[in-house]
């Protein structure tokens, strides 16, 4: 189910809890809208071996994306310049369009750390979506 079909939970009030909650929300969006989308594109008639290979490829690509987001890989540079990705997640108030909280995911606890839990559907003790 795509994230636009889910309901966001109320953000926690503690600073650390909010930091983790917003990182879990980013993980949820990536896993629901990228990983699950890719899985839904697999043909129904695949053999179990082909399906297993395709699922591994999807998970490997997701983990590679987590490494780029964390800054482990994904920079291109020369003697004078560097190009790298910066991925931020924002919590926005819909009435005022004001950004309430924002985090550069490279500065968080680590997308690679969250990967395994997110793959198993674990989005922390304060999940960002209603069950």
C-alpha positions in Angstrom: 0.0 0.0 0.0 1.5 3.4 -1.0 2.2 5.8 1.8 -0.4 8.3 0.5 -3.0 5.7 1.5 -1.8 5.5 5.1 -2.5 7.9 8.0 0.4 9.7 9.7 0.6 9.3 13.4 1.0 12.3 15.7 4.7 13.3 16.0 6.2 12.6 19.4 7.0 15.6 21.6 10.5 14.6 22.8 13.4 15.9 20.7 15.1 12.5 20.4 11.8 10.6 19.8 11.0 13.1 17.0 14.4 12.6 15.4 13.8 8.8 15.3 10.2 9.1 14.3 11.0 11.3 11.3 13.8 8.9 10.2 11.4 6.0 10.5 8.9 8.0 8.4 11.6 8.4 5.7 12.3 4.7 5.8 8.6 3.9 5.5 8.2 6.1 2.5 11.2 4.5 0.8 10.1 1.0 1.6 6.5 1.4 0.7 6.8 3.7 -2.3 10.1 2.3 -3.8 10.7 -1.3 -2.6 7.0 -2.4 -2.5 6.4 -0.6 -5.9 9.3 -2.6 -7.4 7.9 -5.9 -5.9 4.5 -5.1 -7.3 6.0 -4.8 -10.8 7.2 -8.4 -10.8 5.4 -10.7 -13.2 2.9 -13.1 -11.6 4.2 -16.1 -13.5 7.8 -16.0 -12.2 9.2 -19.2 -10.9 10.1 -19.2 -7.2 13.8 -19.1 -8.1 13.3 -16.2 -10.5 11.1 -14.4 -7.9 13.8 -14.9 -5.2 16.5 -13.6 -7.5 14.4 -10.5 -8.3 13.6 -9.9 -4.7 17.3 -10.1 -3.8 18.1 -7.6 -6.6 15.4 -5.2 -5.3 16.7 -5.4 -1.7 20.3 -5.0 -2.9 19.3 -1.9 -4.8 17.5 -0.5 -1.8 20.6 -1.1 0.4 22.8 0.6 -2.2 20.5 3.6 -2.0 20.7 3.6 1.8 24.5 3.7 1.5 24.3 6.7 -0.8 21.9 8.5 1.6 24.3 7.7 4.5 27.2 9.1 2.5 29.1 5.8 2.5 29.2 5.9 -1.3 27.8 8.2 -4.0 30.2 11.1 -4.2 32.0 12.1 -7.4 34.9 14.4 -7.0 38.1 15.9 -8.5 40.8 18.0 -7.0 38.5 21.0 -6.6 34.9 19.9 -6.4 32.6 17.2 -5.1 29.1 16.2 -6.1 27.1 14.2 -3.6 23.4 13.7 -2.8 21.8 15.3 0.3 18.5 13.8 1.2 16.3 15.6 3.7 13.0 14.7 5.4 10.6 17.3 6.5 7.6 17.4 8.8 5.3 20.2 7.6 2.2 21.8 9.2 -0.5 21.5 6.6 -2.4 24.6 7.8 0.6 27.0 7.7 2.9 25.1 5.3 5.6 25.7 7.9 8.4 23.2 8.3 8.2 21.9 11.9 11.2 19.6 11.8 13.8 18.8 9.1 16.7 16.3 9.0 19.4 15.6 6.6 19.3 11.8 6.6 23.1 11.6 6.4 23.2 13.1 9.8 20.7 10.7 11.3 21.2 7.3 13.0 21.9 5.7 9.6 19.6 4.5 6.9 21.7 1.4 6.6 21.0 0.7 10.3 17.3 1.1 9.8 17.2 -1.0 6.6 16.9 -4.5 8.1 14.1 -3.5 10.5 12.2 -1.6 7.9 12.4 -4.5 5.5 10.7 -6.6 8.2 8.1 -3.9 8.9 9.6 -2.5 12.1 9.3 1.3 12.2 10.3 1.8 15.8 8.4 2.2 19.1 6.6 5.3 17.7 5.7 4.1 14.2 5.0 7.0 11.8 1.8 5.5 10.5 -1.4 4.1 12.0 -1.7 0.4 11.9 
